[in-house]
Amino acid sequence: MGKTISCSVLLTLISCFSLQFCTALDTITPSKPIKDPESIISHSGVFRLGFFSFANSSNRYVGILYHQIPLQTVVWVANRNKPLKDSSGILNISDDGKLVVLNGKAEILWSSNVTNLVPNATTAKLLDSGNLVLNNGEDGGSSLWESFQDPSNAFIETMEIGTYVEKGRKVELKSWKSIDDPSDGNFSFAIEPFNIPEGIIRKNNQLYFRTGPWNGNIFIGVILTGYLDGFYMAVDNQQQTYYLTYKFSNNSMLMYYELNSQGKFVERRWDAGKGDWVNSYPILQTDCNDYGKCGPFGICDSTKRPICSCLKGFKPRNIEGWSKGNWSSGCLRTTPLQCQRDSNNGSETGQGDDGFLRLKMMKVPAFPDRSSLINRDCKDQCLKNCSCVAYAYDDGIGCMFWGGDLIDVQKFSSHGVDLYIRLPSSELDKGKSNKVIVVTTAIAGIVIITISALFLWCRMAKQRGRNKIWKQIKLQIYSENVEEKLVGVELQQLPLFNFEVLATATDNFHDTKKLGQGGFGPVYRGTLDDGKEIAVKRLSKASGQGLEEFMNEVVVISKLQHRNLVRLFGCCVEGEEKMLVYEYMPNKSLDAFLFDPSIQNVLDWRKRFNIIEGISRGLLYLHRDSRLKIIHRDLKASNILLDEELNPKISDFGMARIFGANENQANTKRIVGTYGYMSPEYAMQGQFSEKSDVFSFGVLLLEIVSGKKHTSFYNNEYDLSLLGYIKNK
């Protein structure tokens, strides 16, 4: 999008005092066109239609822009492929009723291209939705043409992207050539019915990316990195109508989606504090997203190197090409299906002795056939048809079958569906002779004994190493006078990570992997070799916390198991390095949602209630239900992490204390925690108990309900904190 601040707003206001037709700010009529640099504004001032240029170009365009933000943001362009070379342009209703863009020579650069219109009877009105509508008459007659039916690269609220087969019409997004050149780019996004509707991105009219089939709730072939609010797919098989649209649950949120010039689907959210758009990618971006990356019967897995391999029972069609990283030729079967051999031999069954290989968490191949059969009947239906090479099942779709090449198969680390590949029994390790079984069993026995002995030796060596490390840690604990409780728990069960493994997972702790900074030190996002995503908390040398807090968190959280407590995978202690390895929370911490005006509306009342309920369950577990009675002592919004479904998990147990079975209260001379969340008796006298956490939870509850930060809330009349303000009410 262009980044120049437009002066069209000022010019429009000036023209309102000098032009008589400014009484109809949102409408163009045959007698009231707009001339460069004039514009019209939607009724509530949300959008503006007029002339504009980009910062590094003198070309002039007619388009629709956001009107109430300071940054020029274009969501639709009329003459995108034929810009004006000067400021002589005019947007008018032509004599035959079309909406046209003319240059100074009265040449038509763009037209709404509608036929059978009544001359001098049409008007064009800009709606608050951003839709420019050509009506039959000034009083809102029937719609003849809409800009929503001919979009540019922006997908805005209530717009419909779809295919209308009976009407012979398709509405699709078209990317720009570059950020400041709105002419047709290489990419387009549309909804294709196929046998089951899918979202499709094409590059130069060739399939480039597909979302997988729509199951009534989601597209099952993508992994979402965030929360998509209000998306809806309309499917009418009788009318052959299929379209995707969305409507936000909160109207105060300013956000839209864009197909950018690189073919990526981008979410753009306005950040009033930064005065700029914040871009994110709602669909996980991997090398495997390219359509047909691994060719027919190839499988793509972005966590492996190379990313492409052949399905079991298949081999590369072009071995030389595969060795060079060109996988487009795909794979072919090593052994024909039994049903094919039976058919060639004249067998009547057509089923043979074939079976199915189950692949979990998969993006299903392209172009499935659909059946409403229930899950247990899918396999039998596929076996009855020798041309059926695979099947899958989804609750919202039913059975899916494939009869040709399997293209665009992808392995997911989460989500996806189970895909069943048809293979002859020989590829499923069935039907082998007894001799082969005996020999294989004997060899396997020898191998197992050898491996077991080697494994046992390695485990003993590893345990000796672990015991040595824990012994060093405990010596350090005693030297720092850490309480005996921290030493009394068996820590040897907790996995130890090598420093090199964590450095590799986090790109050597690169700044781009940094998730945040706490009192303990920086936290980094990482990916292990098996594809598991982790968060690595690294003790900083400049940290105010030390070995005591490190060991305290290891001891406490390693023994806790609850869905509302963050999970500790292990730790790393090498030299001066001390790190904790947690499960990765994609939505970071609760304070990021509560106190950021640009995204706080994602938390509607239902989600806020669920978050409150989850935190209370986790706190109840710590106080009453766990084997160890834990007082957290630092409960606050930044220590509540959110998973991909916005479920809360309590984190950061560096300040936590373990209570004995009969212990209800303790005193300390070292006051730790966060002011504003501390109970008065703890902050002033050092007394802490379950009540201390309950007080902190109450402050947190007020923040969740009000959306205001406790320490930064001021009432104009009383100048109080949030807690004081509530107390006086």
Sequence and secondary structure as in RCSB ss.txt:
>XXXX:A:sequence
MGKTISCSVLLTLISCFSLQFCTALDTITPSKPIKDPESIISHSGVFRLGFFSFANSSNRYVGILYHQIPLQTVV
WVANRNKPLKDSSGILNISDDGKLVVLNGKAEILWSSNVTNLVPNATTAKLLDSGNLVLNNGEDGGSSLWESFQD
PSNAFIETMEIGTYVEKGRKVELKSWKSIDDPSDGNFSFAIEPFNIPEGIIRKNNQLYFRTGPWNGNIFIGVILT
GYLDGFYMAVDNQQQTYYLTYKFSNNSMLMYYELNSQGKFVERRWDAGKGDWVNSYPILQTDCNDYGKCGPFGIC
DSTKRPICSCLKGFKPRNIEGWSKGNWSSGCLRTTPLQCQRDSNNGSETGQGDDGFLRLKMMKVPAFPDRSSLIN
RDCKDQCLKNCSCVAYAYDDGIGCMFWGGDLIDVQKFSSHGVDLYIRLPSSELDKGKSNKVIVVTTAIAGIVIIT
ISALFLWCRMAKQRGRNKIWKQIKLQIYSENVEEKLVGVELQQLPLFNFEVLATATDNFHDTKKLGQGGFGPVYR
GTLDDGKEIAVKRLSKASGQGLEEFMNEVVVISKLQHRNLVRLFGCCVEGEEKMLVYEYMPNKSLDAFLFDPSIQ
NVLDWRKRFNIIEGISRGLLYLHRDSRLKIIHRDLKASNILLDEELNPKISDFGMARIFGANENQANTKRIVGTY
GYMSPEYAMQGQFSEKSDVFSFGVLLLEIVSGKKHTSFYNNEYDLSLLGYIKNK
>XXXX:A:secstr
      SHHHHHHHHHHH GGGGSTTEEBTTB EETT EEE TTSSEEEEEE  TT   BEEEEEESSSSS  EE
EESSTTS BSSS  EEEE TTS EEEE TT  EEEE    S  TT EEEEE TTS EEEEESTTT  EEEEGGGS
  SEE TT  EEEETTTTEEE EEEEEETTEEEEEEEEEEEE SSS EEEEEETTEEEEEEEEB SSSBTT  BS
S   SEEEEEETTTTEEEEEE  S TT  EEEEE TTS EEEEEEETTTTEEEEE SB   GGGSTTTT TTEEE
 TTSSSSEEE TTEEESSHHHHHTT  TT EEESS  HHHHHHHTT S S TTEEEEEEEEEE  SS EEE   H
HHHHHHHHT TT  EEEEETTTEEEEE S   SEEE SSS EEEEEEEEGGGGT S  HHHHHHHHHHHHHHHHH
HHHHHHHHHHHHHHHHHHHHHHHHHHHHHTT  GGGTSS  TTS B  HHHHHHHTTTT GGGEEEE SS EEEE
EE TTS EEEEEE  TT S  HHHHHHHHHHHHT   TTB  EEEEEEETTEEEEEEE  TT BHHHHHS TTTG
GGS HHHHHHHHHHHHHHHHIIIIISSSEEE S   GGGEEE TT  EEE   TT EEE TT  EEE SS  S T
TTS HHHHHH EEEHHHHHHHHHHHHHHHHH   GGG   TTT   HHHHHHH 
